[in-house]
Amino acid sequence: MPKWKTVFVTGGAGYIGSHCIVELLEAGYDVVAVDNFANSVSENGEAVSLKRVESITGRTVRFHQCDLLDKNNLQTIFNKYKIDCVIHFAAIKAVGESMQKPFIYYKNNIVATINLLEIMKEANCQQLVFSSSCTVYGDPEHLPITESHPTGNVTNVYGRTKYFIEEMLKDVARADEKWNIILLRYFNPVGAHPSGIIGEDPTKPFTNLMPFIAQVAVGSKPYLTIFGDDYDTVDGTGIRDYIHVMDLASGHVAALNKLQAESVRLKTYNLGTGQGYSVLQLIKTFEAVTKTKVPYKVESRRQGDIVSMFANAELAKEELGWQTRYSIEEMCEHFWKWKTLNPSGYKSADNLVSNGLSNTASPHLMKGTLLVS
């Protein structure tokens, strides 16, 4: 049982948040989660993904619908519990939309974070794991990317909000030694929980590659569009560091353990595999694993797209004792299981029992109750 008991998770109903909560519950933590459903699916005010998390773990999640911009509501919820640490996922994250609606992104991502930090300080809870992104690096000067790589040369508003929050947290940690903060810079999360019970279900237009590939594979879309096949890479297509979402989740538990063990003030870690795969390599791997075909068409490059990006995650291995477990094949396999078991995403929630998941995917499926306030 961990020394800390209760972890407060913002954006807990979302893709990464829900998978992280599985890891937290299985590591022995209690979880209080909030979400405003900007990027997640709700049903009568309940978080569908977290009901399924309870099914996987056999444990209860205390959930509250809350927008971090509603400071009074946030404070009321926070004060109901003795919170030991906060993991802050909540953000809006569509790169294209961020360029069209910068005010909304600065308000929802930065002002909301300030609200959270102020409430944490008032409650004397100054332990924080922040969900950052490799986007803060911009177009990389060298590969693989280490944590010391320059940041701030970011080409989109979403990435700038992550960069500005990082800089704000550095200032906060410098000014007050009680703060204990870890920044986790994610590379490209993909996959789903191995059970197929939870996964990625975008509620807005998305640019993540694997959901597009899966939509083509099931016939929902006729073909995949590849933007540019004339880059200086192994096959001309862009390269990214794809990391299984459950490996990302375990990185948060490792970060929590680090914060409990010592005062770090502020530390930054990359979470990636250290291995880059091209768009075509991912498509071919997906086809081989799922025995499907993914037709594609090539269009010209998009302005601002980065050629190649992959992590050096040795620091997380050395200092957090963390490393990835899942292969690119398993990332494809687990996402495909999620997609085939849940063709309508979380809208398939009513079919959990009828489609056999209760007997095959999780011994706890019928246990647990979601608490909503």
ZAZA-195686 format. One record per residue (C-alpha): x, y, z. Coordinates in Angstrom, 1 decimal. Layout:
% ZAZA-195686
<nudren c1="X" c2="Y" c3="Z"/>
...
% end
This chain:
% ZAZA-195686
<nudren c1="0.0" c2="0.0" c3="0.0"/>
<nudren c1="1.5" c2="3.4" c3="-0.9"/>
<nudren c1="2.2" c2="5.9" c3="1.8"/>
<nudren c1="0.0" c2="8.5" c3="0.1"/>
<nudren c1="-3.6" c2="7.5" c3="0.0"/>
<nudren c1="-5.7" c2="9.8" c3="-2.3"/>
<nudren c1="-4.8" c2="11.2" c3="-5.7"/>
<nudren c1="-6.8" c2="13.9" c3="-7.4"/>
<nudren c1="-6.9" c2="13.4" c3="-11.2"/>
<nudren c1="-8.1" c2="16.2" c3="-13.5"/>
<nudren c1="-9.3" c2="15.1" c3="-17.0"/>
<nudren c1="-9.9" c2="11.7" c3="-15.4"/>
<nudren c1="-12.5" c2="10.6" c3="-17.9"/>
<nudren c1="-10.3" c2="11.2" c3="-20.9"/>
<nudren c1="-8.2" c2="8.8" c3="-22.9"/>
<nudren c1="-4.9" c2="9.0" c3="-20.9"/>
<nudren c1="-6.6" c2="9.9" c3="-17.6"/>
<nudren c1="-8.8" c2="6.9" c3="-17.5"/>
<nudren c1="-5.9" c2="4.5" c3="-18.3"/>
<nudren c1="-3.8" c2="6.2" c3="-15.7"/>
<nudren c1="-6.6" c2="5.7" c3="-13.1"/>
<nudren c1="-6.5" c2="2.0" c3="-13.7"/>
<nudren c1="-2.8" c2="1.9" c3="-12.8"/>
<nudren c1="-3.3" c2="4.1" c3="-9.8"/>
<nudren c1="-6.1" c2="1.9" c3="-8.4"/>
<nudren c1="-4.1" c2="-1.2" c3="-9.1"/>
<nudren c1="-1.1" c2="0.4" c3="-7.3"/>
<nudren c1="-3.4" c2="0.8" c3="-4.2"/>
<nudren c1="-4.2" c2="4.5" c3="-4.4"/>
<nudren c1="-7.7" c2="6.0" c3="-3.9"/>
<nudren c1="-8.8" c2="8.3" c3="-6.8"/>
<nudren c1="-10.9" c2="11.4" c3="-6.9"/>
<nudren c1="-11.4" c2="12.4" c3="-10.5"/>
<nudren c1="-12.9" c2="15.5" c3="-12.2"/>
<nudren c1="-13.8" c2="16.1" c3="-15.8"/>
<nudren c1="-15.9" c2="18.6" c3="-17.8"/>
<nudren c1="-16.5" c2="16.1" c3="-20.7"/>
<nudren c1="-14.8" c2="18.4" c3="-23.2"/>
<nudren c1="-12.8" c2="15.4" c3="-24.5"/>
<nudren c1="-14.8" c2="12.5" c3="-23.0"/>
<nudren c1="-18.1" c2="10.7" c3="-23.1"/>
<nudren c1="-20.8" c2="11.2" c3="-20.5"/>
<nudren c1="-24.1" c2="9.5" c3="-19.8"/>
<nudren c1="-26.5" c2="11.2" c3="-17.4"/>
<nudren c1="-23.6" c2="13.1" c3="-15.9"/>
<nudren c1="-21.6" c2="10.0" c3="-15.3"/>
<nudren c1="-18.2" c2="9.2" c3="-16.9"/>
<nudren c1="-18.7" c2="6.1" c3="-19.0"/>
<nudren c1="-14.9" c2="5.4" c3="-19.2"/>
<nudren c1="-14.6" c2="5.5" c3="-15.4"/>
<nudren c1="-17.5" c2="3.1" c3="-14.9"/>
<nudren c1="-15.5" c2="0.7" c3="-17.1"/>
<nudren c1="-12.3" c2="1.4" c3="-15.1"/>
<nudren c1="-14.2" c2="0.2" c3="-12.1"/>
<nudren c1="-15.1" c2="-2.9" c3="-14.0"/>
<nudren c1="-11.4" c2="-3.6" c3="-14.8"/>
<nudren c1="-10.2" c2="-2.9" c3="-11.2"/>
<nudren c1="-13.1" c2="-3.9" c3="-9.0"/>
<nudren c1="-12.5" c2="-0.6" c3="-7.2"/>
<nudren c1="-14.5" c2="2.6" c3="-6.9"/>
<nudren c1="-13.7" c2="6.0" c3="-8.5"/>
<nudren c1="-15.1" c2="9.1" c3="-6.8"/>
<nudren c1="-16.1" c2="11.2" c3="-9.8"/>
<nudren c1="-17.3" c2="14.8" c3="-9.9"/>
<nudren c1="-18.3" c2="16.7" c3="-13.1"/>
<nudren c1="-16.3" c2="19.9" c3="-12.9"/>
<nudren c1="-14.8" c2="22.5" c3="-15.1"/>
<nudren c1="-11.5" c2="23.9" c3="-13.7"/>
<nudren c1="-12.6" c2="27.4" c3="-14.7"/>
<nudren c1="-15.4" c2="27.0" c3="-12.1"/>
<nudren c1="-13.1" c2="27.7" c3="-9.2"/>
<nudren c1="-15.9" c2="27.6" c3="-6.5"/>
<nudren c1="-17.0" c2="24.2" c3="-7.6"/>
<nudren c1="-13.4" c2="23.0" c3="-7.8"/>
<nudren c1="-12.7" c2="24.2" c3="-4.3"/>
<nudren c1="-15.8" c2="22.6" c3="-2.9"/>
<nudren c1="-14.8" c2="19.2" c3="-4.4"/>
<nudren c1="-11.2" c2="19.5" c3="-3.4"/>
<nudren c1="-12.1" c2="20.4" c3="0.2"/>
<nudren c1="-14.3" c2="17.2" c3="0.5"/>
<nudren c1="-11.2" c2="15.0" c3="0.6"/>
<nudren c1="-7.7" c2="14.9" c3="2.0"/>
<nudren c1="-5.8" c2="15.0" c3="-1.2"/>
<nudren c1="-2.1" c2="13.9" c3="-1.2"/>
<nudren c1="-1.2" c2="14.6" c3="-4.8"/>
<nudren c1="-2.6" c2="15.9" c3="-8.0"/>
<nudren c1="-2.2" c2="14.6" c3="-11.5"/>
<nudren c1="-3.2" c2="17.3" c3="-14.0"/>
<nudren c1="-4.3" c2="16.0" c3="-17.4"/>
<nudren c1="-7.2" c2="18.3" c3="-18.1"/>
<nudren c1="-6.7" c2="20.4" c3="-21.3"/>
<nudren c1="-8.2" c2="20.9" c3="-24.7"/>
<nudren c1="-5.8" c2="19.6" c3="-27.3"/>
<nudren c1="-6.8" c2="19.9" c3="-30.9"/>
<nudren c1="-3.9" c2="21.6" c3="-32.7"/>
<nudren c1="-5.9" c2="23.0" c3="-35.6"/>
<nudren c1="-8.6" c2="24.3" c3="-33.5"/>
<nudren c1="-6.1" c2="26.0" c3="-31.2"/>
<nudren c1="-4.8" c2="28.1" c3="-34.1"/>
<nudren c1="-8.4" c2="29.2" c3="-34.8"/>
<nudren c1="-9.5" c2="29.8" c3="-31.2"/>
<nudren c1="-6.4" c2="30.9" c3="-29.2"/>
<nudren c1="-8.4" c2="32.7" c3="-26.5"/>
<nudren c1="-10.3" c2="29.5" c3="-25.7"/>
<nudren c1="-7.1" c2="27.5" c3="-25.4"/>
<nudren c1="-5.3" c2="30.0" c3="-23.3"/>
<nudren c1="-8.3" c2="30.3" c3="-21.0"/>
<nudren c1="-9.1" c2="26.6" c3="-20.7"/>
<nudren c1="-5.5" c2="25.4" c3="-20.4"/>
<nudren c1="-3.6" c2="28.2" c3="-18.6"/>
<nudren c1="-6.3" c2="30.0" c3="-16.5"/>
<nudren c1="-7.7" c2="26.6" c3="-15.4"/>
<nudren c1="-4.2" c2="25.5" c3="-14.3"/>
<nudren c1="-3.8" c2="28.7" c3="-12.2"/>
<nudren c1="-7.1" c2="28.0" c3="-10.5"/>
<nudren c1="-6.0" c2="24.5" c3="-9.7"/>
<nudren c1="-2.6" c2="25.6" c3="-8.3"/>
<nudren c1="-4.2" c2="28.3" c3="-6.1"/>
<nudren c1="-6.6" c2="25.8" c3="-4.6"/>
<nudren c1="-3.8" c2="23.2" c3="-4.1"/>
<nudren c1="-1.8" c2="25.8" c3="-2.2"/>
<nudren c1="-4.7" c2="26.8" c3="0.0"/>
<nudren c1="-5.2" c2="23.2" c3="0.9"/>
<nudren c1="-1.5" c2="22.7" c3="1.6"/>
<nudren c1="-1.3" c2="20.1" c3="-1.2"/>
<nudren c1="1.7" c2="21.0" c3="-3.3"/>
<nudren c1="2.6" c2="17.7" c3="-4.9"/>
<nudren c1="1.9" c2="17.7" c3="-8.7"/>
<nudren c1="2.4" c2="15.6" c3="-11.7"/>
<nudren c1="1.8" c2="17.7" c3="-14.9"/>
<nudren c1="0.8" c2="16.2" c3="-18.2"/>
<nudren c1="3.0" c2="18.0" c3="-20.7"/>
<nudren c1="4.0" c2="17.2" c3="-24.2"/>
<nudren c1="6.8" c2="16.7" c3="-26.6"/>
<nudren c1="5.3" c2="19.6" c3="-28.6"/>
<nudren c1="7.2" c2="22.0" c3="-26.3"/>
<nudren c1="10.4" c2="21.0" c3="-28.2"/>
<nudren c1="9.1" c2="22.3" c3="-31.5"/>
<nudren c1="11.1" c2="21.1" c3="-34.6"/>
<nudren c1="13.9" c2="19.1" c3="-33.0"/>
<nudren c1="17.5" c2="20.2" c3="-33.3"/>
<nudren c1="18.8" c2="16.7" c3="-32.6"/>
<nudren c1="17.5" c2="13.2" c3="-32.2"/>
<nudren c1="16.8" c2="11.4" c3="-30.0"/>
<nudren c1="15.4" c2="14.3" c3="-27.9"/>
<nudren c1="16.7" c2="14.7" c3="-24.3"/>
<nudren c1="15.1" c2="16.7" c3="-21.6"/>
<nudren c1="17.8" c2="19.4" c3="-22.0"/>
<nudren c1="16.7" c2="20.0" c3="-25.6"/>
<nudren c1="15.6" c2="23.7" c3="-26.0"/>
<nudren c1="11.9" c2="24.4" c3="-25.6"/>
<nudren c1="9.5" c2="27.2" c3="-26.6"/>
<nudren c1="10.0" c2="27.3" c3="-30.4"/>
<nudren c1="6.5" c2="25.9" c3="-30.7"/>
<nudren c1="4.4" c2="26.2" c3="-33.9"/>
<nudren c1="0.9" c2="26.0" c3="-32.5"/>
<nudren c1="-1.2" c2="27.5" c3="-29.7"/>
<nudren c1="-1.9" c2="24.1" c3="-28.0"/>
<nudren c1="1.8" c2="23.5" c3="-27.7"/>
<nudren c1="2.4" c2="27.0" c3="-26.5"/>
<nudren c1="-0.1" c2="26.5" c3="-23.7"/>
<nudren c1="1.9" c2="23.5" c3="-22.5"/>
<nudren c1="5.1" c2="25.4" c3="-22.8"/>
<nudren c1="3.7" c2="28.4" c3="-20.8"/>
<nudren c1="2.4" c2="26.2" c3="-18.1"/>
<nudren c1="5.8" c2="24.5" c3="-17.8"/>
<nudren c1="7.5" c2="27.9" c3="-17.4"/>
<nudren c1="4.8" c2="29.0" c3="-14.9"/>
<nudren c1="5.4" c2="25.8" c3="-12.8"/>
<nudren c1="9.2" c2="26.4" c3="-12.9"/>
<nudren c1="8.6" c2="29.9" c3="-11.5"/>
<nudren c1="6.2" c2="28.6" c3="-8.8"/>
<nudren c1="8.7" c2="25.9" c3="-7.7"/>
<nudren c1="11.5" c2="28.5" c3="-7.5"/>
<nudren c1="9.4" c2="30.9" c3="-5.4"/>
<nudren c1="8.1" c2="28.3" c3="-2.9"/>
<nudren c1="10.1" c2="25.3" c3="-1.8"/>
<nudren c1="7.0" c2="23.5" c3="-0.6"/>
<nudren c1="6.1" c2="22.7" c3="-4.2"/>
<nudren c1="7.2" c2="19.3" c3="-5.5"/>
<nudren c1="6.5" c2="19.0" c3="-9.2"/>
<nudren c1="7.2" c2="16.5" c3="-12.0"/>
<nudren c1="6.6" c2="17.4" c3="-15.6"/>
<nudren c1="6.0" c2="14.5" c3="-17.9"/>
<nudren c1="6.6" c2="15.2" c3="-21.6"/>
<nudren c1="4.6" c2="12.6" c3="-23.6"/>
<nudren c1="5.5" c2="11.5" c3="-27.1"/>
<nudren c1="2.6" c2="9.8" c3="-29.1"/>
<nudren c1="0.2" c2="7.8" c3="-26.9"/>
<nudren c1="-1.6" c2="5.0" c3="-28.8"/>
<nudren c1="-3.2" c2="1.6" c3="-28.0"/>
<nudren c1="-5.8" c2="0.7" c3="-25.3"/>
<nudren c1="-6.1" c2="-1.3" c3="-22.2"/>
<nudren c1="-5.3" c2="-4.9" c3="-23.1"/>
<nudren c1="-8.9" c2="-6.0" c3="-22.0"/>
<nudren c1="-10.4" c2="-3.8" c3="-24.8"/>
<nudren c1="-12.8" c2="-2.3" c3="-22.2"/>
<nudren c1="-11.4" c2="1.2" c3="-22.3"/>
<nudren c1="-9.6" c2="3.0" c3="-25.1"/>
<nudren c1="-9.5" c2="6.2" c3="-27.2"/>
<nudren c1="-12.9" c2="7.6" c3="-28.2"/>
<nudren c1="-12.4" c2="11.1" c3="-29.6"/>
<nudren c1="-15.4" c2="13.3" c3="-29.2"/>
<nudren c1="-14.1" c2="16.0" c3="-31.5"/>
<nudren c1="-12.4" c2="15.9" c3="-35.0"/>
<nudren c1="-9.0" c2="14.4" c3="-34.3"/>
<nudren c1="-5.6" c2="14.0" c3="-35.9"/>
<nudren c1="-4.2" c2="11.0" c3="-34.0"/>
<nudren c1="-3.1" c2="8.5" c3="-36.6"/>
<nudren c1="-4.2" c2="5.1" c3="-35.0"/>
<nudren c1="-7.9" c2="6.0" c3="-34.7"/>
<nudren c1="-7.8" c2="7.0" c3="-38.4"/>
<nudren c1="-6.1" c2="3.7" c3="-39.4"/>
<nudren c1="-8.7" c2="1.7" c3="-37.4"/>
<nudren c1="-11.6" c2="3.6" c3="-39.0"/>
<nudren c1="-10.3" c2="2.7" c3="-42.5"/>
<nudren c1="-9.7" c2="-0.9" c3="-41.4"/>
<nudren c1="-13.3" c2="-1.3" c3="-40.3"/>
<nudren c1="-14.6" c2="0.4" c3="-43.5"/>
<nudren c1="-15.9" c2="3.6" c3="-41.8"/>
<nudren c1="-13.6" c2="5.6" c3="-44.0"/>
<nudren c1="-12.5" c2="4.6" c3="-47.6"/>
<nudren c1="-8.8" c2="5.5" c3="-47.2"/>
<nudren c1="-6.2" c2="7.1" c3="-45.0"/>
<nudren c1="-4.5" c2="10.3" c3="-46.1"/>
<nudren c1="-0.8" c2="10.5" c3="-45.7"/>
<nudren c1="0.6" c2="14.0" c3="-45.9"/>
<nudren c1="4.0" c2="13.8" c3="-47.6"/>
<nudren c1="6.0" c2="10.8" c3="-48.7"/>
<nudren c1="9.1" c2="12.8" c3="-49.7"/>
<nudren c1="10.7" c2="13.4" c3="-46.3"/>
<nudren c1="14.3" c2="12.3" c3="-45.6"/>
<nudren c1="13.2" c2="9.2" c3="-43.8"/>
<nudren c1="13.4" c2="5.4" c3="-44.4"/>
<nudren c1="10.3" c2="5.4" c3="-46.6"/>
<nudren c1="9.6" c2="9.2" c3="-47.1"/>
<nudren c1="6.9" c2="9.4" c3="-44.4"/>
<nudren c1="7.1" c2="11.2" c3="-41.1"/>
<nudren c1="8.5" c2="9.4" c3="-38.0"/>
<nudren c1="7.0" c2="9.5" c3="-34.5"/>
<nudren c1="7.7" c2="7.8" c3="-31.1"/>
<nudren c1="4.5" c2="5.8" c3="-30.4"/>
<nudren c1="4.1" c2="4.8" c3="-26.8"/>
<nudren c1="1.5" c2="2.4" c3="-25.4"/>
<nudren c1="-1.0" c2="4.3" c3="-23.2"/>
<nudren c1="-0.6" c2="1.8" c3="-20.4"/>
<nudren c1="3.2" c2="2.4" c3="-20.4"/>
<nudren c1="2.4" c2="6.1" c3="-20.2"/>
<nudren c1="0.0" c2="5.4" c3="-17.3"/>
<nudren c1="2.7" c2="3.4" c3="-15.4"/>
<nudren c1="5.0" c2="6.4" c3="-15.8"/>
<nudren c1="2.6" c2="8.5" c3="-13.7"/>
<nudren c1="2.7" c2="5.9" c3="-10.9"/>
<nudren c1="6.5" c2="6.0" c3="-11.1"/>
<nudren c1="6.5" c2="9.8" c3="-10.9"/>
<nudren c1="4.2" c2="9.6" c3="-7.8"/>
<nudren c1="6.6" c2="7.3" c3="-6.2"/>
<nudren c1="9.5" c2="9.7" c3="-6.9"/>
<nudren c1="7.6" c2="12.6" c3="-5.4"/>
<nudren c1="6.8" c2="10.6" c3="-2.3"/>
<nudren c1="10.4" c2="9.5" c3="-1.9"/>
<nudren c1="12.1" c2="12.9" c3="-2.1"/>
<nudren c1="11.7" c2="16.6" c3="-2.6"/>
<nudren c1="12.5" c2="17.2" c3="-6.2"/>
<nudren c1="11.2" c2="20.8" c3="-6.4"/>
<nudren c1="10.8" c2="20.4" c3="-10.1"/>
<nudren c1="11.9" c2="17.7" c3="-12.4"/>
<nudren c1="11.2" c2="16.9" c3="-16.1"/>
<nudren c1="11.1" c2="13.5" c3="-17.8"/>
<nudren c1="10.4" c2="12.3" c3="-21.3"/>
<nudren c1="8.0" c2="9.4" c3="-21.7"/>
<nudren c1="8.6" c2="7.6" c3="-24.9"/>
<nudren c1="10.1" c2="4.4" c3="-26.3"/>
<nudren c1="13.1" c2="5.9" c3="-27.9"/>
<nudren c1="12.2" c2="4.2" c3="-31.1"/>
<nudren c1="10.7" c2="6.1" c3="-34.1"/>
<nudren c1="8.3" c2="4.5" c3="-36.5"/>
<nudren c1="7.2" c2="6.0" c3="-39.8"/>
<nudren c1="3.5" c2="6.4" c3="-40.9"/>
<nudren c1="3.9" c2="3.6" c3="-43.4"/>
<nudren c1="5.6" c2="1.3" c3="-40.9"/>
<nudren c1="2.7" c2="1.8" c3="-38.5"/>
<nudren c1="0.2" c2="1.1" c3="-41.2"/>
<nudren c1="2.0" c2="-2.1" c3="-42.3"/>
<nudren c1="2.3" c2="-3.3" c3="-38.7"/>
<nudren c1="-1.4" c2="-2.6" c3="-38.1"/>
<nudren c1="-2.3" c2="-4.6" c3="-41.2"/>
<nudren c1="-0.1" c2="-7.5" c3="-40.2"/>
<nudren c1="-1.4" c2="-7.7" c3="-36.6"/>
<nudren c1="-5.1" c2="-7.3" c3="-37.5"/>
<nudren c1="-5.2" c2="-9.1" c3="-40.8"/>
<nudren c1="-6.9" c2="-6.1" c3="-42.4"/>
<nudren c1="-6.0" c2="-3.8" c3="-45.3"/>
<nudren c1="-5.6" c2="0.0" c3="-44.8"/>
<nudren c1="-5.8" c2="1.7" c3="-48.2"/>
<nudren c1="-4.1" c2="5.1" c3="-48.3"/>
<nudren c1="-3.6" c2="8.1" c3="-50.6"/>
<nudren c1="-0.6" c2="10.5" c3="-50.5"/>
<nudren c1="-1.1" c2="14.3" c3="-50.5"/>
<nudren c1="1.4" c2="17.0" c3="-50.3"/>
<nudren c1="3.1" c2="17.9" c3="-47.0"/>
<nudren c1="1.2" c2="20.1" c3="-44.5"/>
<nudren c1="2.9" c2="23.3" c3="-43.5"/>
<nudren c1="4.5" c2="23.0" c3="-40.0"/>
<nudren c1="4.6" c2="19.2" c3="-39.9"/>
<nudren c1="7.7" c2="17.9" c3="-38.3"/>
<nudren c1="9.7" c2="15.3" c3="-40.1"/>
<nudren c1="10.9" c2="13.1" c3="-37.3"/>
<nudren c1="10.5" c2="13.1" c3="-33.5"/>
<nudren c1="11.5" c2="10.4" c3="-31.0"/>
<nudren c1="12.6" c2="10.5" c3="-27.3"/>
<nudren c1="15.6" c2="9.7" c3="-25.3"/>
<nudren c1="13.8" c2="8.4" c3="-22.1"/>
<nudren c1="16.9" c2="7.2" c3="-20.3"/>
<nudren c1="16.4" c2="9.7" c3="-17.5"/>
<nudren c1="13.0" c2="8.3" c3="-16.6"/>
<nudren c1="14.6" c2="4.8" c3="-16.6"/>
<nudren c1="17.4" c2="5.9" c3="-14.3"/>
<nudren c1="15.6" c2="8.1" c3="-11.9"/>
<nudren c1="12.0" c2="6.8" c3="-11.9"/>
<nudren c1="12.8" c2="3.1" c3="-12.5"/>
<nudren c1="10.4" c2="3.2" c3="-15.4"/>
<nudren c1="10.6" c2="1.6" c3="-18.8"/>
<nudren c1="8.1" c2="0.7" c3="-21.5"/>
<nudren c1="6.8" c2="-2.9" c3="-21.7"/>
<nudren c1="4.6" c2="-3.0" c3="-24.8"/>
<nudren c1="5.7" c2="-3.4" c3="-28.4"/>
<nudren c1="4.4" c2="-1.6" c3="-31.5"/>
<nudren c1="2.6" c2="-4.8" c3="-32.4"/>
<nudren c1="0.8" c2="-4.9" c3="-29.0"/>
<nudren c1="-0.1" c2="-1.2" c3="-29.4"/>
<nudren c1="-1.9" c2="-2.2" c3="-32.6"/>
<nudren c1="-3.4" c2="-5.4" c3="-31.2"/>
<nudren c1="-4.9" c2="-3.7" c3="-28.1"/>
<nudren c1="-6.3" c2="-0.7" c3="-30.1"/>
<nudren c1="-7.9" c2="-3.2" c3="-32.5"/>
<nudren c1="-9.4" c2="-5.1" c3="-29.7"/>
<nudren c1="-10.9" c2="-1.9" c3="-28.3"/>
<nudren c1="-12.2" c2="-0.9" c3="-31.7"/>
<nudren c1="-13.8" c2="-4.3" c3="-32.5"/>
<nudren c1="-15.4" c2="-4.7" c3="-29.1"/>
<nudren c1="-16.6" c2="-1.1" c3="-29.1"/>
<nudren c1="-17.4" c2="-0.1" c3="-32.7"/>
<nudren c1="-19.3" c2="2.9" c3="-31.5"/>
<nudren c1="-16.7" c2="3.7" c3="-28.8"/>
<nudren c1="-18.2" c2="4.4" c3="-25.4"/>
<nudren c1="-21.6" c2="4.6" c3="-26.9"/>
<nudren c1="-21.4" c2="0.8" c3="-26.8"/>
<nudren c1="-21.6" c2="1.1" c3="-23.0"/>
<nudren c1="-25.1" c2="-0.4" c3="-22.8"/>
<nudren c1="-23.8" c2="-3.5" c3="-24.7"/>
<nudren c1="-21.1" c2="-4.4" c3="-22.2"/>
<nudren c1="-23.0" c2="-7.4" c3="-20.8"/>
<nudren c1="-24.6" c2="-8.5" c3="-24.0"/>
<nudren c1="-21.4" c2="-8.5" c3="-26.0"/>
<nudren c1="-19.8" c2="-10.9" c3="-23.6"/>
<nudren c1="-17.2" c2="-8.6" c3="-21.9"/>
<nudren c1="-18.6" c2="-9.4" c3="-18.5"/>
<nudren c1="-17.5" c2="-13.0" c3="-18.8"/>
<nudren c1="-14.4" c2="-12.7" c3="-20.8"/>
<nudren c1="-12.6" c2="-9.5" c3="-20.4"/>
<nudren c1="-12.8" c2="-8.7" c3="-16.7"/>
<nudren c1="-13.7" c2="-10.7" c3="-13.6"/>
<nudren c1="-14.8" c2="-7.5" c3="-11.9"/>
<nudren c1="-17.1" c2="-6.2" c3="-14.6"/>
<nudren c1="-20.3" c2="-6.3" c3="-12.6"/>
<nudren c1="-18.6" c2="-4.9" c3="-9.5"/>
<nudren c1="-18.2" c2="-1.3" c3="-8.3"/>
<nudren c1="-20.3" c2="1.8" c3="-8.3"/>
<nudren c1="-19.5" c2="5.2" c3="-9.8"/>
<nudren c1="-20.0" c2="8.0" c3="-7.3"/>
<nudren c1="-21.2" c2="11.2" c3="-9.0"/>
<nudren c1="-21.8" c2="14.5" c3="-7.3"/>
% end
